[in-house]
Amino acid sequence: MTGETDLDAMLATLEVVRRPGTFVYVELADPAGITVGDGVEAVLNDGDSFTVVASTDAAERHGWDAEFPAAWLTLTVHSSLEAVGLTAAFAASLGEAAIPCNVIAGFRHDHILVPVDQADTAIAQLATLRG
């Protein structure tokens, strides 16, 4: 399944699901022994360091210095990796509401991490994109 490419169709069916918990960003020089699972949600090679997105519990267990306590929002529309405009639409909408967002694009869905205290506002703001 290749996913949706029509921006109007994606926005018309846009739904947002909030994952339970709070997530944080961690920067590591060497991710040796770190694998996805048990609270580690993503590991990204930044070239000069590694970014880990993990639950606050996992970060505490590992003794990591964590930043940006965030709510994890998933856009349930199955967007194509070749779709144009979805990221721009939700980033602009959240920007208008002064809500910072950090995006992780998955094969089927886009994931947005927003400040925990702005999660409900972000969900409401994203709902306005449905028109």
MDTraj code that builds the backbone (N, CA, C; nanometers):
import mdtraj as md
import numpy as np

residues = "MET THR GLY GLU THR ASP LEU ASP ALA MET LEU ALA THR LEU GLU VAL VAL ARG ARG PRO GLY THR PHE VAL TYR VAL GLU LEU ALA ASP PRO ALA GLY ILE THR VAL GLY ASP GLY VAL GLU ALA VAL LEU ASN ASP GLY ASP SER PHE THR VAL VAL ALA SER THR ASP ALA ALA GLU ARG HIS GLY TRP ASP ALA GLU PHE PRO ALA ALA TRP LEU THR LEU THR VAL HIS SER SER LEU GLU ALA VAL GLY LEU THR ALA ALA PHE ALA ALA SER LEU GLY GLU ALA ALA ILE PRO CYS ASN VAL ILE ALA GLY PHE ARG HIS ASP HIS ILE LEU VAL PRO VAL ASP GLN ALA ASP THR ALA ILE ALA GLN LEU ALA THR LEU ARG GLY".split()
xyz = np.array([
    [0.0851, -0.1179, 0.0000],
    [0.0000, 0.0000, 0.0000],
    [0.0891, 0.1235, 0.0000],
    [0.0659, 0.2121, -0.0949],
    [0.1565, 0.3246, -0.1130],
    [0.1191, 0.4480, -0.0336],
    [-0.0036, 0.4590, 0.0114],
    [-0.0432, 0.5760, 0.0881],
    [-0.1016, 0.6859, 0.0021],
    [-0.1641, 0.7795, 0.0698],
    [-0.2331, 0.8903, 0.0051],
    [-0.1351, 0.9989, -0.0364],
    [-0.1565, 1.0567, -0.1550],
    [-0.0735, 1.1681, -0.2004],
    [-0.1530, 1.2970, -0.2172],
    [-0.2855, 1.2877, -0.2214],
    [-0.3690, 1.4056, -0.2423],
    [-0.3834, 1.4818, -0.1106],
    [-0.3327, 1.6046, -0.1059],
    [-0.3337, 1.6831, 0.0176],
    [-0.4755, 1.7063, 0.0683],
    [-0.5684, 1.7401, -0.0197],
    [-0.7058, 1.7651, 0.0246],
    [-0.7653, 1.6399, 0.0893],
    [-0.7396, 1.5235, 0.0312],
    [-0.7903, 1.3984, 0.0880],
    [-0.7257, 1.3699, 0.2235],
    [-0.5952, 1.3960, 0.2342],
    [-0.5270, 1.3727, 0.3624],
    [-0.5840, 1.4634, 0.4707],
    [-0.6029, 1.5899, 0.4384],
    [-0.6543, 1.6843, 0.5379],
    [-0.7990, 1.6537, 0.5748],
    [-0.8788, 1.6090, 0.4786],
    [-1.0192, 1.5787, 0.5054],
    [-1.0357, 1.4620, 0.6022],
    [-0.9377, 1.3728, 0.6023],
    [-0.9467, 1.2539, 0.6884],
    [-0.8491, 1.2595, 0.8058],
    [-0.7912, 1.3756, 0.8294],
    [-0.6888, 1.3902, 0.9322],
    [-0.7450, 1.3608, 1.0717],
    [-0.6865, 1.2661, 1.1385],
    [-0.7182, 1.2343, 1.2777],
    [-0.5867, 1.2310, 1.3537],
    [-0.5915, 1.2693, 1.4789],
    [-0.4721, 1.2737, 1.5621],
    [-0.4936, 1.1833, 1.6829],
    [-0.3978, 1.0964, 1.7077],
    [-0.4016, 1.0089, 1.8248],
    [-0.2815, 1.0417, 1.9124],
    [-0.3064, 1.0599, 2.0411],
    [-0.1981, 1.0868, 2.1360],
    [-0.1561, 0.9566, 2.2024],
    [-0.0275, 0.9271, 2.1925],
    [0.0263, 0.8099, 2.2633],
    [0.0271, 0.8382, 2.4123],
    [-0.0005, 0.7376, 2.4920],
    [0.0093, 0.7578, 2.6368],
    [0.1547, 0.7855, 2.6773],
    [0.1717, 0.8680, 2.7767],
    [0.3046, 0.8933, 2.8318],
    [0.3637, 1.0251, 2.7870],
    [0.4832, 1.0496, 2.8389],
    [0.5618, 1.1675, 2.8039],
    [0.6933, 1.1197, 2.7464],
    [0.7395, 1.1881, 2.6432],
    [0.8590, 1.1483, 2.5702],
    [0.9602, 1.2618, 2.5726],
    [1.0871, 1.2267, 2.5648],
    [1.1941, 1.3251, 2.5705],
    [1.2979, 1.2956, 2.4627],
    [1.3759, 1.3985, 2.4344],
    [1.4887, 1.3868, 2.3431],
    [1.6168, 1.3756, 2.4248],
    [1.7055, 1.2892, 2.3781],
    [1.8348, 1.2683, 2.4422],
    [1.9408, 1.2696, 2.3330],
    [2.0528, 1.3338, 2.3595],
    [2.1653, 1.3317, 2.2660],
    [2.2742, 1.2434, 2.3250],
    [2.3208, 1.1470, 2.2449],
    [2.4274, 1.0566, 2.2875],
    [2.5424, 1.0608, 2.1874],
    [2.6620, 1.0514, 2.2381],
    [2.7789, 1.0437, 2.1506],
    [2.7899, 0.9053, 2.0869],
    [2.7492, 0.8028, 2.1615],
    [2.7603, 0.6647, 2.1150],
    [2.6391, 0.5870, 2.1652],
    [2.5574, 0.5341, 2.0747],
    [2.4372, 0.4628, 2.1176],
    [2.4608, 0.3134, 2.1417],
    [2.5851, 0.2729, 2.1633],
    [2.6155, 0.1310, 2.1807],
    [2.5227, 0.0696, 2.2848],
    [2.4616, -0.0396, 2.2480],
    [2.3728, -0.1112, 2.3380],
    [2.2307, -0.0574, 2.3431],
    [2.2042, 0.0529, 2.2738],
    [2.0706, 0.1113, 2.2751],
    [1.9930, 0.0572, 2.1549],
    [1.8796, -0.0027, 2.1821],
    [1.7937, -0.0518, 2.0753],
    [1.6519, -0.0007, 2.0983],
    [1.5752, 0.0034, 1.9919],
    [1.4364, 0.0457, 2.0030],
    [1.3600, -0.0607, 2.0804],
    [1.2813, -0.0156, 2.1738],
    [1.2021, -0.1035, 2.2589],
    [1.2190, -0.0647, 2.4035],
    [1.1290, -0.1104, 2.4875],
    [1.1322, -0.0823, 2.6308],
    [1.1461, 0.0672, 2.6594],
    [1.0671, 0.1464, 2.5883],
    [1.0660, 0.2905, 2.6125],
    [1.1536, 0.3715, 2.5194],
    [1.2443, 0.3088, 2.4488],
    [1.3229, 0.3788, 2.3461],
    [1.2417, 0.3689, 2.2166],
    [1.1970, 0.4834, 2.1677],
    [1.1050, 0.4858, 2.0547],
    [1.1731, 0.5108, 1.9204],
    [1.2845, 0.5825, 1.9202],
    [1.3534, 0.6130, 1.7948],
    [1.4988, 0.6469, 1.8235],
    [1.5853, 0.6083, 1.7307],
    [1.7271, 0.6428, 1.7370],
    [1.7646, 0.6952, 1.5990],
    [1.8254, 0.8136, 1.5968],
    [1.8601, 0.8780, 1.4706],
    [2.0066, 0.9182, 1.4718],
    [2.0773, 0.8826, 1.3654],
    [2.2169, 0.9219, 1.3503],
    [2.2201, 1.0629, 1.2921],
    [2.2620, 1.1609, 1.3734],
    [2.2710, 1.3000, 1.3285],
    [2.4028, 1.3303, 1.2584],
    [2.4890, 1.2330, 1.2480],
    [2.6186, 1.2541, 1.1840],
    [2.7285, 1.2813, 1.2844],
    [2.7052, 1.3724, 1.3773],
    [2.8067, 1.4033, 1.4787],
    [2.7641, 1.3594, 1.6180],
    [2.6432, 1.3089, 1.6308],
    [2.5922, 1.2512, 1.7552],
    [2.4673, 1.1720, 1.7197],
    [2.4032, 1.1153, 1.8204],
    [2.2822, 1.0373, 1.7988],
    [2.1685, 1.0974, 1.8814],
    [2.0521, 1.1052, 1.8224],
    [1.9328, 1.1502, 1.8923],
    [1.8506, 1.0280, 1.9283],
    [1.8093, 1.0221, 2.0536],
    [1.7209, 0.9167, 2.1009],
    [1.5924, 0.9832, 2.1478],
    [1.4801, 0.9300, 2.1038],
    [1.3510, 0.9723, 2.1569],
    [1.3018, 0.8568, 2.2419],
    [1.2758, 0.8870, 2.3682],
    [1.2408, 0.7822, 2.4639],
    [1.1348, 0.8322, 2.5607],
    [1.0712, 0.7380, 2.6258],
    [0.9788, 0.7765, 2.7321],
    [1.0615, 0.8367, 2.8461],
    [0.9960, 0.9187, 2.9253],
    [1.0676, 0.9764, 3.0402],
    [1.1161, 0.8661, 3.1326],
    [1.0379, 0.7599, 3.1482],
    [1.0790, 0.6482, 3.2334],
    [1.2073, 0.5834, 3.1824],
    [1.2151, 0.5596, 3.0510],
    [1.3355, 0.4981, 2.9932],
    [1.4562, 0.5895, 3.0107],
    [1.4377, 0.7193, 2.9894],
    [1.5483, 0.8137, 3.0063],
    [1.5983, 0.8127, 3.1511],
    [1.5068, 0.8084, 3.2451],
    [1.5463, 0.8036, 3.3861],
    [1.6188, 0.6736, 3.4183],
    [1.5689, 0.5605, 3.3677],
    [1.6357, 0.4306, 3.3916],
    [1.7795, 0.4315, 3.3414],
    [1.8017, 0.4967, 3.2274],
    [1.9356, 0.5013, 3.1681],
    [2.0216, 0.6132, 3.2274],
    [1.9616, 0.6999, 3.3053],
    [2.0361, 0.8120, 3.3621],
    [2.0733, 0.9169, 3.2592],
    [1.9923, 0.9310, 3.1544],
    [2.0202, 1.0254, 3.0475],
    [1.9727, 1.1658, 3.0838],
    [2.0481, 1.2658, 3.0381],
    [2.0028, 1.4043, 3.0447],
    [1.9033, 1.4234, 2.9314],
    [1.7807, 1.4551, 2.9663],
    [1.6750, 1.4626, 2.8671],
    [1.6256, 1.6054, 2.8505],
    [1.5735, 1.6331, 2.7311],
    [1.5198, 1.7649, 2.6999],
    [1.3836, 1.7513, 2.6325],
    [1.3080, 1.8592, 2.6349],
    [1.1833, 1.8751, 2.5622],
    [1.0799, 1.7682, 2.5984],
    [1.0280, 1.7697, 2.7216],
    [0.9201, 1.6767, 2.7560],
    [0.8026, 1.6982, 2.6605],
    [0.7643, 1.5934, 2.5921],
    [0.6704, 1.6086, 2.4818],
    [0.5584, 1.5059, 2.4854],
    [0.4467, 1.5463, 2.4264],
    [0.3394, 1.4534, 2.3942],
    [0.3654, 1.4034, 2.2525],
    [0.3399, 1.2766, 2.2300],
    [0.3609, 1.2153, 2.0984],
    [0.2253, 1.2059, 2.0296],
    [0.2091, 1.2796, 1.9204],
    [0.0858, 1.2799, 1.8428],
    [0.1102, 1.2094, 1.7105],
    [0.0210, 1.1196, 1.6745],
    [0.0317, 1.0484, 1.5474],
    [-0.0833, 1.0889, 1.4571],
    [-0.0501, 1.1266, 1.3338],
    [-0.1519, 1.1539, 1.2328],
    [-0.1872, 1.0191, 1.1703],
    [-0.3122, 0.9768, 1.1850],
    [-0.3481, 0.8410, 1.1450],
    [-0.3652, 0.8218, 0.9950],
    [-0.3722, 0.9310, 0.9191],
    [-0.3831, 0.9175, 0.7740],
    [-0.2572, 0.8479, 0.7216],
    [-0.2782, 0.7500, 0.6318],
    [-0.1645, 0.6809, 0.5708],
    [-0.1154, 0.7647, 0.4534],
    [-0.0219, 0.8535, 0.4847],
    [0.0323, 0.9418, 0.3820],
    [0.1488, 0.8731, 0.3115],
    [0.1573, 0.8971, 0.1827],
    [0.2687, 0.8456, 0.1044],
    [0.3964, 0.9193, 0.1422],
    [0.5075, 0.8506, 0.1312],
    [0.6360, 0.9162, 0.1518],
    [0.6611, 1.0219, 0.0448],
    [0.5881, 1.0156, -0.0647],
    [0.6025, 1.1122, -0.1732],
    [0.4955, 1.2212, -0.1697],
    [0.4123, 1.2215, -0.0674],
    [0.3068, 1.3230, -0.0567],
    [0.3692, 1.4610, -0.0384],
    [0.3047, 1.5611, -0.0950],
    [0.3537, 1.6983, -0.0878],
    [0.2530, 1.7832, -0.0104],
    [0.3014, 1.8547, 0.0904],
    [0.2205, 1.9552, 0.1556],
    [0.1689, 1.9234, 0.2940],
    [0.1635, 1.7962, 0.3331],
    [0.1072, 1.7630, 0.4636],
    [0.1918, 1.8208, 0.5766],
    [0.3211, 1.8008, 0.5710],
    [0.4083, 1.8537, 0.6755],
    [0.3987, 2.0056, 0.6819],
    [0.3990, 2.0696, 0.5664],
    [0.3875, 2.2155, 0.5628],
    [0.2556, 2.2610, 0.6229],
    [0.1463, 2.1887, 0.5944],
    [0.0145, 2.2280, 0.6451],
    [0.0085, 2.2186, 0.7962],
    [0.0530, 2.1065, 0.8529],
    [0.0409, 2.0964, 0.9986],
    [0.1442, 2.1825, 1.0698],
    [0.2625, 2.1984, 1.0119],
    [0.3634, 2.2842, 1.0751],
    [0.3175, 2.4304, 1.0746],
    [0.2585, 2.4753, 0.9647],
    [0.2092, 2.6128, 0.9582],
    [0.0950, 2.6339, 1.0574],
    [0.0059, 2.5366, 1.0658],
    [-0.1069, 2.5478, 1.1584],
    [-0.0588, 2.5551, 1.3030],
    [0.0327, 2.4689, 1.3395],
    [0.0863, 2.4713, 1.4765],
    [0.1675, 2.5984, 1.4996],
    [0.2386, 2.6442, 1.3980],
    [0.3144, 2.7684, 1.4089],
    [0.2247, 2.8881, 1.4354],
    [0.1094, 2.8919, 1.3690],
    [0.0135, 3.0003, 1.3919],
    [-0.0325, 3.0039, 1.5370],
    [-0.0365, 2.8870, 1.6013],
    [-0.0782, 2.8782, 1.7416],
    [0.0415, 2.8859, 1.8367],
    [0.1597, 2.9140, 1.7822],
    [0.2840, 2.9243, 1.8597],
    [0.3150, 2.7951, 1.9344],
    [0.2913, 2.6816, 1.8680],
    [0.3207, 2.5505, 1.9265],
    [0.4384, 2.4901, 1.8511],
    [0.5518, 2.4721, 1.9184],
    [0.6644, 2.4072, 1.8509],
    [0.6326, 2.2604, 1.8244],
    [0.6846, 2.2089, 1.7147],
    [0.6647, 2.0668, 1.6858],
    [0.7919, 2.0084, 1.6260],
    [0.8148, 1.8855, 1.6597],
    [0.9259, 1.8096, 1.6042],
    [0.8647, 1.6883, 1.5363],
    [0.9044, 1.6639, 1.4125],
    [0.8385, 1.5661, 1.3277],
    [0.9269, 1.4437, 1.3062],
    [0.8633, 1.3276, 1.3141],
    [0.9269, 1.2024, 1.2741],
    [0.8351, 1.1418, 1.1685],
    [0.8860, 1.1254, 1.0483],
    [0.8053, 1.0670, 0.9411],
    [0.8266, 0.9166, 0.9398],
    [0.7176, 0.8445, 0.9550],
    [0.7219, 0.6996, 0.9445],
    [0.6774, 0.6561, 0.8065],
    [0.6868, 0.5273, 0.7798],
    [0.6469, 0.4750, 0.6488],
    [0.4998, 0.5003, 0.6218],
    [0.4143, 0.4850, 0.7232],
    [0.2707, 0.5012, 0.7055],
    [0.2160, 0.6307, 0.7650],
    [0.2781, 0.6797, 0.8709],
    [0.2208, 0.7930, 0.9436],
    [0.3277, 0.8948, 0.9798],
    [0.2825, 1.0178, 0.9998],
    [0.3689, 1.1223, 1.0536],
    [0.3424, 1.1321, 1.2030],
    [0.4496, 1.1559, 1.2766],
    [0.4428, 1.1668, 1.4215],
    [0.4959, 1.3042, 1.4593],
    [0.4255, 1.3693, 1.5504],
    [0.4610, 1.5051, 1.5903],
    [0.4783, 1.5073, 1.7410],
    [0.5910, 1.5579, 1.7860],
    [0.6128, 1.5743, 1.9293],
    [0.5993, 1.7217, 1.9621],
    [0.5092, 1.7498, 2.0557],
    [0.4785, 1.8873, 2.0966],
    [0.4936, 1.8970, 2.2476],
    [0.5157, 2.0174, 2.3006],
    [0.5264, 2.0303, 2.4460],
    [0.4036, 1.9701, 2.5153],
    [0.4276, 1.8967, 2.6223],
    [0.3205, 1.8282, 2.6936],
    [0.2079, 1.9239, 2.7298],
    [0.2434, 2.0414, 2.7793],
    [0.1403, 2.1346, 2.8249],
    [0.0619, 2.1992, 2.7104],
    [0.1008, 2.1736, 2.5866],
    [0.0292, 2.2281, 2.4715],
    [-0.0353, 2.1187, 2.3865],
    [-0.0362, 1.9963, 2.4355],
    [-0.0859, 1.8838, 2.3559],
    [-0.2326, 1.9002, 2.3182],
    [-0.3180, 1.9331, 2.4138],
    [-0.4605, 1.9468, 2.3838],
    [-0.4857, 2.0598, 2.2848],
    [-0.4143, 2.1697, 2.3018],
    [-0.4273, 2.2817, 2.2091],
    [-0.3795, 2.2407, 2.0700],
    [-0.2711, 2.1647, 2.0632],
    [-0.2192, 2.1184, 1.9340],
    [-0.3197, 2.0278, 1.8637],
    [-0.3810, 1.9382, 1.9386],
    [-0.4801, 1.8480, 1.8796],
    [-0.5983, 1.9285, 1.8253],
    [-0.6441, 2.0247, 1.9022],
    [-0.7550, 2.1095, 1.8570],
    [-0.7153, 2.1905, 1.7340],
    [-0.5941, 2.2422, 1.7337],
    [-0.5457, 2.3213, 1.6200],
    [-0.5365, 2.2342, 1.4946],
    [-0.4865, 2.1138, 1.5079],
    [-0.4756, 2.0243, 1.3926],
    [-0.6136, 1.9858, 1.3384],
    [-0.7123, 1.9772, 1.4268],
    [-0.8481, 1.9444, 1.3835],
    [-0.9045, 2.0510, 1.2898],
    [-0.8566, 2.1732, 1.3006],
    [-0.9060, 2.2798, 1.2123],
    [-0.8643, 2.2584, 1.0674],
    [-0.7634, 2.1757, 1.0458],
    [-0.7181, 2.1478, 0.9095],
    [-0.8181, 2.0634, 0.8312],
    [-0.9080, 1.9957, 0.9008],
    [-1.0080, 1.9121, 0.8327],
    [-1.1102, 1.9964, 0.7579],
    [-1.1185, 2.1230, 0.7943],
    [-1.2063, 2.2146, 0.7238],
    [-1.3481, 2.2072, 0.7563],
])
top = md.Topology()
chain = top.add_chain()
for i, resn in enumerate(residues, 1):
    res = top.add_residue(resn, chain, resSeq=i)
    for name in ("N", "CA", "C"):
        top.add_atom(name, md.element.get_by_symbol(name[0]), res)
traj = md.Trajectory(xyz[None], top)
